[in-house]
Amino acid sequence: MSVQRQLTNERMSQIVTHNGTVYLAGQVGDDMNAGIEQQTRETLANIERLLDLAGTDKSRLLSVTIYLKDIDADFQGMNAVWDTWLPKGVAPARATVEAKLCEPEILVELSVVAALP
C-alpha cells in the first residue's frame, strides 16, 4: 500500500492517506484573536477543506482528538459549534483533553482520522 502526502513541508504533511484512511495534521483556526466559538468554526472549516482535498468528507470521520487550552472555560462553547457542524448519526470516536498548545492565542486544535469512500 502506498502512502500519499499532500501539502507537505520539511516538518509535516497536512494530509496523509494510507490504506483507505486519511490522517490530518492538527488543525487550528485562522484568527487567533477570536473566541472559542469562532476559532472552532474556522478549525472545522479548515478540516472540511482538507477532507475535500483528500477525497472524503466529515460524514466519514473515524476519530477526532480535540485539544483545548482551557477545558473548563471552552468545552461548552466548542461543543455548541461542534454539535451544529456534525451531521446527525455520524459521530466519530472522540476525545477532548486540555493541553498547552504551541501558541498562547490558540484555544482549540483538532486532530482527525477519516475514511475514504
N, CA, C and O atoms as CSV, one atom per row, in Angstrom:
chain,resi,resn,atom,element,x,y,z
A,1,MET,N,N,0.830,-1.183,0.000
A,1,MET,CA,C,0.000,0.000,0.000
A,1,MET,C,C,0.878,1.252,0.000
A,1,MET,O,O,1.800,1.383,0.805
A,2,SER,N,N,0.580,2.143,-0.895
A,2,SER,CA,C,1.370,3.365,-0.952
A,2,SER,C,C,0.855,4.390,0.053
A,2,SER,O,O,-0.311,4.376,0.446
A,3,VAL,N,N,1.747,5.265,0.450
A,3,VAL,CA,C,1.415,6.382,1.329
A,3,VAL,C,C,1.422,7.632,0.469
A,3,VAL,O,O,2.395,7.902,-0.234
A,4,GLN,N,N,0.340,8.393,0.525
A,4,GLN,CA,C,0.263,9.648,-0.217
A,4,GLN,C,C,0.266,10.802,0.771
A,4,GLN,O,O,-0.423,10.775,1.791
A,5,ARG,N,N,1.064,11.822,0.442
A,5,ARG,CA,C,1.152,13.007,1.293
A,5,ARG,C,C,0.782,14.236,0.467
A,5,ARG,O,O,1.163,14.358,-0.697
A,6,GLN,N,N,0.036,15.139,1.090
A,6,GLN,CA,C,-0.351,16.382,0.425
A,6,GLN,C,C,-0.034,17.553,1.349
A,6,GLN,O,O,-0.053,17.433,2.574
A,7,LEU,N,N,0.259,18.690,0.719
A,7,LEU,CA,C,0.578,19.914,1.456
A,7,LEU,C,C,1.686,19.642,2.467
A,7,LEU,O,O,1.535,19.863,3.668
A,8,THR,N,N,2.796,19.158,1.939
A,8,THR,CA,C,3.927,18.722,2.751
A,8,THR,C,C,5.026,19.770,2.750
A,8,THR,O,O,5.330,20.370,1.720
A,9,ASN,N,N,5.619,19.981,3.920
A,9,ASN,CA,C,6.832,20.794,4.011
A,9,ASN,C,C,7.898,19.951,4.714
A,9,ASN,O,O,7.721,18.744,4.880
A,10,GLU,N,N,8.991,20.573,5.122
A,10,GLU,CA,C,10.084,19.811,5.726
A,10,GLU,C,C,9.716,19.210,7.084
A,10,GLU,O,O,10.392,18.292,7.549
A,11,ARG,N,N,8.669,19.704,7.722
A,11,ARG,CA,C,8.312,19.247,9.059
A,11,ARG,C,C,7.131,18.283,9.084
A,11,ARG,O,O,7.110,17.335,9.869
A,12,MET,N,N,6.145,18.530,8.216
A,12,MET,CA,C,4.926,17.727,8.302
A,12,MET,C,C,4.091,17.819,7.047
A,12,MET,O,O,4.310,18.680,6.195
A,13,SER,N,N,3.123,16.909,6.946
A,13,SER,CA,C,2.128,16.929,5.875
A,13,SER,C,C,0.777,17.270,6.490
A,13,SER,O,O,0.440,16.782,7.569
A,14,GLN,N,N,0.011,18.101,5.810
A,14,GLN,CA,C,-1.329,18.417,6.291
A,14,GLN,C,C,-2.275,17.232,6.110
A,14,GLN,O,O,-3.200,17.038,6.898
A,15,ILE,N,N,-2.030,16.433,5.054
A,15,ILE,CA,C,-2.859,15.267,4.756
A,15,ILE,C,C,-1.949,14.079,4.458
A,15,ILE,O,O,-1.013,14.192,3.667
A,16,VAL,N,N,-2.223,12.949,5.086
A,16,VAL,CA,C,-1.552,11.689,4.756
A,16,VAL,C,C,-2.648,10.652,4.549
A,16,VAL,O,O,-3.542,10.502,5.382
A,17,THR,N,N,-2.566,9.941,3.431
A,17,THR,CA,C,-3.544,8.906,3.105
A,17,THR,C,C,-2.827,7.572,2.960
A,17,THR,O,O,-1.794,7.472,2.299
A,18,HIS,N,N,-3.398,6.547,3.595
A,18,HIS,CA,C,-2.829,5.204,3.511
A,18,HIS,C,C,-3.928,4.181,3.746
A,18,HIS,O,O,-4.695,4.296,4.703
A,19,ASN,N,N,-4.005,3.188,2.884
A,19,ASN,CA,C,-4.897,2.055,3.072
A,19,ASN,C,C,-6.342,2.486,3.339
A,19,ASN,O,O,-7.000,1.928,4.217
A,20,GLY,N,N,-6.839,3.476,2.587
A,20,GLY,CA,C,-8.228,3.911,2.713
A,20,GLY,C,C,-8.517,4.809,3.885
A,20,GLY,O,O,-9.680,5.079,4.185
A,21,THR,N,N,-7.468,5.284,4.567
A,21,THR,CA,C,-7.637,6.135,5.738
A,21,THR,C,C,-6.905,7.451,5.519
A,21,THR,O,O,-5.796,7.476,4.986
A,22,VAL,N,N,-7.538,8.540,5.934
A,22,VAL,CA,C,-6.977,9.888,5.814
A,22,VAL,C,C,-6.638,10.393,7.207
A,22,VAL,O,O,-7.461,10.325,8.121
A,23,TYR,N,N,-5.419,10.900,7.363
A,23,TYR,CA,C,-4.959,11.483,8.619
A,23,TYR,C,C,-4.670,12.959,8.362
A,23,TYR,O,O,-3.945,13.299,7.427
A,24,LEU,N,N,-5.227,13.821,9.178
A,24,LEU,CA,C,-4.946,15.247,9.063
A,24,LEU,C,C,-4.026,15.687,10.189
A,24,LEU,O,O,-4.123,15.202,11.316
A,25,ALA,N,N,-3.129,16.614,9.865
A,25,ALA,CA,C,-2.314,17.242,10.905
A,25,ALA,C,C,-3.241,18.009,11.843
A,25,ALA,O,O,-4.378,18.308,11.480
A,26,GLY,N,N,-2.777,18.320,13.018
A,26,GLY,CA,C,-3.571,19.130,13.938
A,26,GLY,C,C,-3.977,20.433,13.269
A,26,GLY,O,O,-3.138,21.132,12.701
A,27,GLN,N,N,-5.256,20.758,13.333
A,27,GLN,CA,C,-5.792,21.939,12.670
A,27,GLN,C,C,-6.252,22.968,13.691
A,27,GLN,O,O,-6.821,22.637,14.731
A,28,VAL,N,N,-5.988,24.227,13.358
A,28,VAL,CA,C,-6.417,25.346,14.196
A,28,VAL,C,C,-7.147,26.356,13.312
A,28,VAL,O,O,-7.183,26.217,12.089
A,29,GLY,N,N,-7.724,27.366,13.944
A,29,GLY,CA,C,-8.417,28.414,13.215
A,29,GLY,C,C,-7.450,29.406,12.599
A,29,GLY,O,O,-6.232,29.248,12.688
A,30,ASP,N,N,-8.009,30.429,11.973
A,30,ASP,CA,C,-7.206,31.444,11.295
A,30,ASP,C,C,-7.020,32.702,12.133
A,30,ASP,O,O,-5.962,33.328,12.078
A,31,ASP,N,N,-8.029,33.078,12.903
A,31,ASP,CA,C,-7.988,34.309,13.696
A,31,ASP,C,C,-7.691,33.956,15.141
A,31,ASP,O,O,-8.584,33.549,15.885
A,32,MET,N,N,-6.445,34.112,15.534
A,32,MET,CA,C,-6.037,33.742,16.880
A,32,MET,C,C,-6.507,34.742,17.940
A,32,MET,O,O,-6.321,34.508,19.135
A,33,ASN,N,N,-7.110,35.846,17.514
A,33,ASN,CA,C,-7.674,36.803,18.467
A,33,ASN,C,C,-9.141,36.522,18.744
A,33,ASN,O,O,-9.742,37.163,19.606
A,34,ALA,N,N,-9.725,35.569,18.024
A,34,ALA,CA,C,-11.137,35.243,18.172
A,34,ALA,C,C,-11.374,34.387,19.406
A,34,ALA,O,O,-10.443,33.808,19.967
A,35,GLY,N,N,-12.630,34.317,19.819
A,35,GLY,CA,C,-13.028,33.481,20.938
A,35,GLY,C,C,-13.154,32.020,20.522
A,35,GLY,O,O,-12.904,31.668,19.369
A,36,ILE,N,N,-13.540,31.181,21.465
A,36,ILE,CA,C,-13.573,29.741,21.228
A,36,ILE,C,C,-14.551,29.355,20.124
A,36,ILE,O,O,-14.246,28.473,19.321
A,37,GLU,N,N,-15.707,29.987,20.065
A,37,GLU,CA,C,-16.677,29.608,19.042
A,37,GLU,C,C,-16.141,29.896,17.646
A,37,GLU,O,O,-16.232,29.046,16.760
A,38,GLN,N,N,-15.588,31.075,17.441
A,38,GLN,CA,C,-15.061,31.430,16.117
A,38,GLN,C,C,-13.842,30.579,15.761
A,38,GLN,O,O,-13.730,30.113,14.627
A,39,GLN,N,N,-12.940,30.372,16.698
A,39,GLN,CA,C,-11.785,29.515,16.410
A,39,GLN,C,C,-12.239,28.097,16.064
A,39,GLN,O,O,-11.660,27.458,15.186
A,40,THR,N,N,-13.272,27.602,16.749
A,40,THR,CA,C,-13.783,26.263,16.443
A,40,THR,C,C,-14.392,26.233,15.048
A,40,THR,O,O,-14.122,25.308,14.282
A,41,ARG,N,N,-15.210,27.229,14.701
A,41,ARG,CA,C,-15.804,27.287,13.354
A,41,ARG,C,C,-14.729,27.302,12.277
A,41,ARG,O,O,-14.831,26.578,11.287
A,42,GLU,N,N,-13.702,28.119,12.463
A,42,GLU,CA,C,-12.618,28.213,11.479
A,42,GLU,C,C,-11.842,26.896,11.384
A,42,GLU,O,O,-11.476,26.465,10.290
A,43,THR,N,N,-11.598,26.273,12.509
A,43,THR,CA,C,-10.880,24.995,12.516
A,43,THR,C,C,-11.672,23.935,11.766
A,43,THR,O,O,-11.112,23.187,10.965
A,44,LEU,N,N,-12.964,23.872,12.023
A,44,LEU,CA,C,-13.814,22.889,11.348
A,44,LEU,C,C,-13.909,23.174,9.852
A,44,LEU,O,O,-13.970,22.241,9.052
A,45,ALA,N,N,-13.924,24.439,9.465
A,45,ALA,CA,C,-13.922,24.785,8.036
A,45,ALA,C,C,-12.617,24.337,7.382
A,45,ALA,O,O,-12.630,23.831,6.260
A,46,ASN,N,N,-11.501,24.515,8.067
A,46,ASN,CA,C,-10.210,24.046,7.536
A,46,ASN,C,C,-10.203,22.526,7.395
A,46,ASN,O,O,-9.672,21.996,6.419
A,47,ILE,N,N,-10.782,21.833,8.353
A,47,ILE,CA,C,-10.864,20.373,8.278
A,47,ILE,C,C,-11.712,19.957,7.086
A,47,ILE,O,O,-11.334,19.047,6.349
A,48,GLU,N,N,-12.843,20.602,6.888
A,48,GLU,CA,C,-13.694,20.278,5.732
A,48,GLU,C,C,-12.936,20.463,4.421
A,48,GLU,O,O,-13.031,19.632,3.517
A,49,ARG,N,N,-12.187,21.554,4.324
A,49,ARG,CA,C,-11.413,21.841,3.104
A,49,ARG,C,C,-10.378,20.749,2.855
A,49,ARG,O,O,-10.229,20.287,1.724
A,50,LEU,N,N,-9.668,20.335,3.886
A,50,LEU,CA,C,-8.648,19.305,3.734
A,50,LEU,C,C,-9.264,17.936,3.434
A,50,LEU,O,O,-8.730,17.181,2.621
A,51,LEU,N,N,-10.366,17.620,4.076
A,51,LEU,CA,C,-11.036,16.353,3.777
A,51,LEU,C,C,-11.485,16.316,2.320
A,51,LEU,O,O,-11.355,15.288,1.655
A,52,ASP,N,N,-12.008,17.423,1.827
A,52,ASP,CA,C,-12.412,17.504,0.423
A,52,ASP,C,C,-11.212,17.290,-0.497
A,52,ASP,O,O,-11.301,16.559,-1.484
A,53,LEU,N,N,-10.110,17.921,-0.174
A,53,LEU,CA,C,-8.889,17.763,-0.964
A,53,LEU,C,C,-8.416,16.302,-0.970
A,53,LEU,O,O,-7.870,15.822,-1.964
A,54,ALA,N,N,-8.632,15.612,0.140
A,54,ALA,CA,C,-8.231,14.205,0.253
A,54,ALA,C,C,-9.231,13.265,-0.429
A,54,ALA,O,O,-8.931,12.092,-0.649
A,55,GLY,N,N,-10.417,13.783,-0.761
A,55,GLY,CA,C,-11.410,12.954,-1.434
A,55,GLY,C,C,-12.456,12.345,-0.521
A,55,GLY,O,O,-13.063,11.331,-0.865
A,56,THR,N,N,-12.677,12.952,0.645
A,56,THR,CA,C,-13.681,12.457,1.579
A,56,THR,C,C,-14.403,13.634,2.216
A,56,THR,O,O,-14.245,14.770,1.771
A,57,ASP,N,N,-15.192,13.378,3.252
A,57,ASP,CA,C,-15.922,14.477,3.909
A,57,ASP,C,C,-16.189,14.138,5.375
A,57,ASP,O,O,-15.850,13.053,5.848
A,58,LYS,N,N,-16.799,15.079,6.078
A,58,LYS,CA,C,-16.989,14.933,7.521
A,58,LYS,C,C,-17.945,13.810,7.908
A,58,LYS,O,O,-17.967,13.407,9.071
A,59,SER,N,N,-18.728,13.298,6.977
A,59,SER,CA,C,-19.612,12.175,7.289
A,59,SER,C,C,-18.832,10.872,7.443
A,59,SER,O,O,-19.388,9.860,7.870
A,60,ARG,N,N,-17.541,10.895,7.096
A,60,ARG,CA,C,-16.710,9.691,7.147
A,60,ARG,C,C,-15.625,9.781,8.235
A,60,ARG,O,O,-14.635,9.050,8.192
A,61,LEU,N,N,-15.821,10.681,9.204
A,61,LEU,CA,C,-14.878,10.793,10.314
A,61,LEU,C,C,-14.860,9.495,11.115
A,61,LEU,O,O,-15.906,8.911,11.399
A,62,LEU,N,N,-13.665,9.059,11.471
A,62,LEU,CA,C,-13.498,7.870,12.306
A,62,LEU,C,C,-13.157,8.244,13.738
A,62,LEU,O,O,-13.721,7.698,14.687
A,63,SER,N,N,-12.223,9.185,13.884
A,63,SER,CA,C,-11.721,9.554,15.201
A,63,SER,C,C,-11.298,11.017,15.194
A,63,SER,O,O,-10.711,11.497,14.224
A,64,VAL,N,N,-11.598,11.718,16.278
A,64,VAL,CA,C,-11.193,13.116,16.434
A,64,VAL,C,C,-10.661,13.294,17.851
A,64,VAL,O,O,-11.284,12.864,18.822
A,65,THR,N,N,-9.508,13.929,17.953
A,65,THR,CA,C,-8.985,14.342,19.250
A,65,THR,C,C,-9.014,15.859,19.280
A,65,THR,O,O,-8.476,16.518,18.391
A,66,ILE,N,N,-9.648,16.408,20.311
A,66,ILE,CA,C,-9.786,17.857,20.461
A,66,ILE,C,C,-8.915,18.289,21.629
A,66,ILE,O,O,-9.014,17.760,22.735
A,67,TYR,N,N,-8.065,19.257,21.355
A,67,TYR,CA,C,-7.187,19.826,22.373
A,67,TYR,C,C,-7.696,21.223,22.701
A,67,TYR,O,O,-7.802,22.066,21.811
A,68,LEU,N,N,-8.009,21.476,23.956
A,68,LEU,CA,C,-8.464,22.793,24.400
A,68,LEU,C,C,-7.440,23.406,25.343
A,68,LEU,O,O,-6.880,22.722,26.200
A,69,LYS,N,N,-7.207,24.682,25.177
A,69,LYS,CA,C,-6.288,25.398,26.069
A,69,LYS,C,C,-6.831,25.391,27.494
A,69,LYS,O,O,-6.084,25.180,28.449
A,70,ASP,N,N,-8.141,25.624,27.630
A,70,ASP,CA,C,-8.776,25.665,28.948
A,70,ASP,C,C,-10.096,24.902,28.856
A,70,ASP,O,O,-11.105,25.457,28.422
A,71,ILE,N,N,-10.090,23.651,29.257
A,71,ILE,CA,C,-11.268,22.808,29.089
A,71,ILE,C,C,-12.456,23.324,29.908
A,71,ILE,O,O,-13.601,23.197,29.475
A,72,ASP,N,N,-12.198,23.902,31.078
A,72,ASP,CA,C,-13.292,24.433,31.908
A,72,ASP,C,C,-13.969,25.627,31.237
A,72,ASP,O,O,-15.195,25.737,31.259
A,73,ALA,N,N,-13.193,26.503,30.653
A,73,ALA,CA,C,-13.743,27.710,30.044
A,73,ALA,C,C,-14.309,27.474,28.644
A,73,ALA,O,O,-15.247,28.161,28.237
A,74,ASP,N,N,-13.751,26.511,27.898
A,74,ASP,CA,C,-14.044,26.427,26.464
A,74,ASP,C,C,-14.810,25.186,26.004
A,74,ASP,O,O,-15.236,25.135,24.851
A,75,PHE,N,N,-14.997,24.193,26.862
A,75,PHE,CA,C,-15.647,22.952,26.440
A,75,PHE,C,C,-17.065,23.194,25.926
A,75,PHE,O,O,-17.443,22.671,24.878
A,76,GLN,N,N,-17.837,23.970,26.646
A,76,GLN,CA,C,-19.230,24.210,26.257
A,76,GLN,C,C,-19.320,24.985,24.942
A,76,GLN,O,O,-20.117,24.625,24.075
A,77,GLY,N,N,-18.525,26.036,24.777
A,77,GLY,CA,C,-18.550,26.821,23.544
A,77,GLY,C,C,-18.090,26.024,22.338
A,77,GLY,O,O,-18.672,26.134,21.260
A,78,MET,N,N,-17.040,25.215,22.513
A,78,MET,CA,C,-16.566,24.373,21.415
A,78,MET,C,C,-17.642,23.365,21.041
A,78,MET,O,O,-17.909,23.166,19.856
A,79,ASN,N,N,-18.265,22.728,22.024
A,79,ASN,CA,C,-19.296,21.735,21.750
A,79,ASN,C,C,-20.521,22.338,21.062
A,79,ASN,O,O,-21.150,21.677,20.235
A,80,ALA,N,N,-20.864,23.571,21.390
A,80,ALA,CA,C,-22.011,24.220,20.743
A,80,ALA,C,C,-21.779,24.319,19.235
A,80,ALA,O,O,-22.698,24.085,18.450
A,81,VAL,N,N,-20.566,24.663,18.833
A,81,VAL,CA,C,-20.235,24.749,17.404
A,81,VAL,C,C,-20.134,23.354,16.809
A,81,VAL,O,O,-20.678,23.105,15.733
A,82,TRP,N,N,-19.457,22.446,17.481
A,82,TRP,CA,C,-19.297,21.066,17.017
A,82,TRP,C,C,-20.660,20.434,16.748
A,82,TRP,O,O,-20.862,19.805,15.709
A,83,ASP,N,N,-21.596,20.601,17.686
A,83,ASP,CA,C,-22.903,19.948,17.581
A,83,ASP,C,C,-23.703,20.431,16.372
A,83,ASP,O,O,-24.490,19.662,15.820
A,84,THR,N,N,-23.526,21.670,15.952
A,84,THR,CA,C,-24.230,22.154,14.756
A,84,THR,C,C,-23.491,21.777,13.476
A,84,THR,O,O,-24.106,21.710,12.412
A,85,TRP,N,N,-22.183,21.528,13.558
A,85,TRP,CA,C,-21.358,21.200,12.390
A,85,TRP,C,C,-21.473,19.736,11.988
A,85,TRP,O,O,-21.497,19.417,10.799
A,86,LEU,N,N,-21.543,18.858,12.958
A,86,LEU,CA,C,-21.500,17.426,12.690
A,86,LEU,C,C,-22.876,16.915,12.263
A,86,LEU,O,O,-23.859,17.136,12.970
A,87,PRO,N,N,-22.961,16.230,11.108
A,87,PRO,CA,C,-24.246,15.654,10.696
A,87,PRO,C,C,-24.729,14.614,11.713
A,87,PRO,O,O,-23.925,13.910,12.323
A,88,LYS,N,N,-26.028,14.529,11.883
A,88,LYS,CA,C,-26.615,13.561,12.813
A,88,LYS,C,C,-26.300,12.137,12.352
A,88,LYS,O,O,-26.330,11.839,11.158
A,89,GLY,N,N,-26.000,11.274,13.303
A,89,GLY,CA,C,-25.811,9.865,13.020
A,89,GLY,C,C,-24.421,9.450,12.567
A,89,GLY,O,O,-24.208,8.280,12.250
A,90,VAL,N,N,-23.459,10.387,12.527
A,90,VAL,CA,C,-22.109,10.032,12.060
A,90,VAL,C,C,-21.027,10.441,13.068
A,90,VAL,O,O,-19.885,10.695,12.684
A,91,ALA,N,N,-21.380,10.505,14.333
A,91,ALA,CA,C,-20.413,10.938,15.346
A,91,ALA,C,C,-19.213,9.987,15.381
A,91,ALA,O,O,-19.385,8.771,15.468
A,92,PRO,N,N,-17.994,10.543,15.315
A,92,PRO,CA,C,-16.790,9.714,15.382
A,92,PRO,C,C,-16.451,9.355,16.826
A,92,PRO,O,O,-17.028,9.902,17.765
A,93,ALA,N,N,-15.516,8.437,16.989
A,93,ALA,CA,C,-14.898,8.265,18.298
A,93,ALA,C,C,-14.208,9.595,18.607
A,93,ALA,O,O,-13.607,10.199,17.718
A,94,ARG,N,N,-14.288,10.050,19.847
A,94,ARG,CA,C,-13.771,11.386,20.140
A,94,ARG,C,C,-13.213,11.463,21.549
A,94,ARG,O,O,-13.741,10.863,22.486
A,95,ALA,N,N,-12.127,12.220,21.673
A,95,ALA,CA,C,-11.571,12.532,22.983
A,95,ALA,C,C,-11.318,14.029,23.022
A,95,ALA,O,O,-10.926,14.629,22.022
A,96,THR,N,N,-11.545,14.623,24.181
A,96,THR,CA,C,-11.260,16.037,24.375
A,96,THR,C,C,-10.373,16.159,25.599
A,96,THR,O,O,-10.701,15.657,26.674
A,97,VAL,N,N,-9.237,16.837,25.420
A,97,VAL,CA,C,-8.282,16.990,26.509
A,97,VAL,C,C,-7.841,18.442,26.622
A,97,VAL,O,O,-7.911,19.200,25.655
A,98,GLU,N,N,-7.395,18.815,27.789
A,98,GLU,CA,C,-6.784,20.128,27.983
A,98,GLU,C,C,-5.300,19.982,27.695
A,98,GLU,O,O,-4.660,19.024,28.128
A,99,ALA,N,N,-4.758,20.953,26.951
A,99,ALA,CA,C,-3.350,20.865,26.566
A,99,ALA,C,C,-2.736,22.250,26.453
A,99,ALA,O,O,-3.421,23.225,26.142
A,100,LYS,N,N,-1.455,22.322,26.704
A,100,LYS,CA,C,-0.703,23.534,26.436
A,100,LYS,C,C,-0.379,23.510,24.941
A,100,LYS,O,O,0.394,22.666,24.487
A,101,LEU,N,N,-0.963,24.426,24.181
A,101,LEU,CA,C,-0.808,24.442,22.731
A,101,LEU,C,C,0.404,25.272,22.339
A,101,LEU,O,O,0.965,25.993,23.163
A,102,CYS,N,N,0.808,25.166,21.072
A,102,CYS,CA,C,2.082,25.740,20.644
A,102,CYS,C,C,2.119,27.269,20.644
A,102,CYS,O,O,3.201,27.853,20.704
A,103,GLU,N,N,0.980,27.916,20.580
A,103,GLU,CA,C,0.888,29.383,20.653
A,103,GLU,C,C,-0.126,29.739,21.728
A,103,GLU,O,O,-1.174,29.097,21.799
A,104,PRO,N,N,0.136,30.727,22.564
A,104,PRO,CA,C,-0.785,31.032,23.663
A,104,PRO,C,C,-2.162,31.514,23.202
A,104,PRO,O,O,-3.123,31.428,23.966
A,105,GLU,N,N,-2.278,32.013,21.983
A,105,GLU,CA,C,-3.558,32.513,21.481
A,105,GLU,C,C,-4.464,31.398,20.967
A,105,GLU,O,O,-5.668,31.604,20.812
A,106,ILE,N,N,-3.903,30.225,20.700
A,106,ILE,CA,C,-4.702,29.108,20.175
A,106,ILE,C,C,-5.531,28.535,21.316
A,106,ILE,O,O,-5.001,28.138,22.353
A,107,LEU,N,N,-6.848,28.500,21.100
A,107,LEU,CA,C,-7.758,27.976,22.107
A,107,LEU,C,C,-8.164,26.530,21.838
A,107,LEU,O,O,-8.514,25.796,22.762
A,108,VAL,N,N,-8.114,26.117,20.549
A,108,VAL,CA,C,-8.571,24.781,20.180
A,108,VAL,C,C,-7.765,24.265,18.995
A,108,VAL,O,O,-7.436,25.017,18.078
A,109,GLU,N,N,-7.452,22.977,19.026
A,109,GLU,CA,C,-6.784,22.292,17.918
A,109,GLU,C,C,-7.419,20.915,17.780
A,109,GLU,O,O,-7.701,20.260,18.783
A,110,LEU,N,N,-7.645,20.470,16.549
A,110,LEU,CA,C,-8.256,19.170,16.311
A,110,LEU,C,C,-7.357,18.304,15.451
A,110,LEU,O,O,-6.752,18.781,14.491
A,111,SER,N,N,-7.274,17.038,15.800
A,111,SER,CA,C,-6.562,16.021,15.021
A,111,SER,C,C,-7.617,15.022,14.549
A,111,SER,O,O,-8.421,14.533,15.343
A,112,VAL,N,N,-7.606,14.721,13.233
A,112,VAL,CA,C,-8.700,13.981,12.610
A,112,VAL,C,C,-8.193,12.770,11.847
A,112,VAL,O,O,-7.146,12.815,11.201
A,113,VAL,N,N,-8.960,11.680,11.934
A,113,VAL,CA,C,-8.761,10.496,11.119
A,113,VAL,C,C,-10.107,10.218,10.435
A,113,VAL,O,O,-11.145,10.196,11.097
A,114,ALA,N,N,-10.089,10.005,9.111
A,114,ALA,CA,C,-11.322,9.761,8.364
A,114,ALA,C,C,-11.110,8.643,7.363
A,114,ALA,O,O,-9.979,8.314,7.004
A,115,ALA,N,N,-12.212,8.066,6.920
A,115,ALA,CA,C,-12.170,7.015,5.898
A,115,ALA,C,C,-12.398,7.621,4.518
A,115,ALA,O,O,-13.122,8.605,4.368
A,116,LEU,N,N,-11.773,7.020,3.521
A,116,LEU,CA,C,-12.063,7.372,2.133
A,116,LEU,C,C,-13.324,6.622,1.707
A,116,LEU,O,O,-13.619,5.558,2.251
A,117,PRO,N,N,-14.071,7.161,0.741
A,117,PRO,CA,C,-15.257,6.447,0.257
A,117,PRO,C,C,-14.878,5.131,-0.416
A,117,PRO,O,O,-15.753,4.402,-0.882
